[in-house]
Amino acid sequence: MGTGKVTILLIEDDSFLLQMYATKLEVEGFEVVSALDGKKGLQLLNKNKPDLILLDLLMPEMNGFEVLQKIKEDQEAKDIPVIILTNLGNREDVQRCLKLGATDYLIKAHFVPAEVIKKIRQIIG
């Protein structure tokens, strides 16, 4: 990546939220690659090698758990931090994601985009 910008892969099936986060991240100076479903997200992952992945759990085709598992099984991608951004807030889901290797777990209702960006900055240092 010649831009020196941090690239974020955003996988979210709600196009309104996807757009909102993408815009917010771009304004903050991040490069954003986005996908509306898990399959597309994994294709983009292989093409773009992002610095961080924001991943929703409830998606058609392939859910976030499956996507996360695939990312962590991929030798080239497994070290990329993954932040789960979802409305699923029960402990089992949180534990399952952390066990699968997610770096952080944010519940959409509790975090405004600015806070999510703060988290991203903390993680990528």
C-alpha angles and dihedrals in degrees: 000000000000096000095074086220121133109251120217124194110210117197110185129139096206103088093200092055091041091055093045094051094042092052093046092049093048091050087054090055101259125135108235129205113181140193132185094211141029098251092054089044092057091048090052090046091060092047099044110028094211124206092231138009127217107200133189118207105210106066138136122250095019124012126226094259090058092045091050091050092051092049091052092047091053110094093210096045104034095095095054109109113244122203114196111218110187149130092235103105107167120121095241091059092046092048092046092053094046090048090052089054108266113158095213141358120217125183109219095221092056099047130060116207092258090060091047089054090050089054091049091052091050092051098047090039 
